[in-house]
Amino acid sequence: MSRTGVPRLTELLSAEELALIQSLAMRRTYRDGETIHERGDQGPSMGFVIAGKIKLTCGQDSSAHDSTV
């Protein structure tokens, strides 16, 4: 269980399911402050944070609704 009480992906999936995700996944590294995704972006992808923090921002003003996870 994570510090926030949310189950980790490794606790929810079987070893076979995790192996399948790992075989299909592409690891990416981002710099501090780099935009990973913008609202409205479309694509056949899904992201997982392995290490570090991300800042989620919603609204016109980037400080309107911020959450750091």
C-alpha positions in Angstrom: 0.0 0.0 0.0 1.3 3.5 -0.8 1.7 6.3 1.7 -1.6 7.7 0.5 -3.5 4.5 1.1 -3.9 3.8 -2.6 -3.0 0.3 -3.7 0.1 0.0 -5.8 -0.2 -1.5 -9.3 1.9 -4.4 -8.2 -0.7 -5.3 -5.5 -3.5 -5.3 -8.0 -2.1 -7.3 -10.9 -0.7 -10.8 -11.3 3.0 -11.4 -12.2 1.8 -12.3 -15.7 -0.1 -9.1 -16.1 2.8 -7.0 -14.9 5.2 -8.9 -17.3 2.8 -8.1 -20.2 2.8 -4.4 -19.3 6.6 -4.3 -19.0 7.0 -6.0 -22.4 4.8 -3.3 -24.0 6.0 -0.3 -22.1 8.4 2.4 -23.1 10.3 4.1 -20.3 10.6 7.8 -20.6 12.4 10.4 -18.4 11.2 14.0 -18.1 13.0 17.1 -16.9 11.8 19.3 -14.0 9.0 21.5 -15.3 8.5 19.6 -18.6 5.0 19.2 -19.8 4.1 15.5 -20.1 0.5 15.8 -21.3 -1.9 18.7 -22.0 -5.7 18.6 -21.7 -7.3 17.5 -24.9 -4.3 15.5 -26.1 -5.4 12.2 -27.6 -3.5 9.1 -28.2 -3.3 5.4 -27.5 -1.2 5.7 -24.4 -1.2 5.5 -20.7 1.3 6.7 -18.1 2.7 5.4 -14.9 4.9 7.3 -12.5 7.7 5.0 -11.4 9.7 7.5 -9.4 9.5 11.2 -8.7 6.6 13.7 -8.5 4.2 15.1 -11.0 2.1 18.3 -10.8 -1.4 18.1 -12.1 -2.8 21.4 -13.3 -6.4 22.2 -14.4 -7.7 25.4 -15.7 -6.5 28.5 -17.7 -4.4 29.8 -14.9 -1.8 27.2 -14.1 -2.3 27.8 -10.4 -6.0 27.4 -10.5 -6.2 23.8 -9.4 -2.8 22.3 -8.6 -2.1 18.9 -7.1 1.3 17.4 -6.6 1.5 13.6 -6.5 
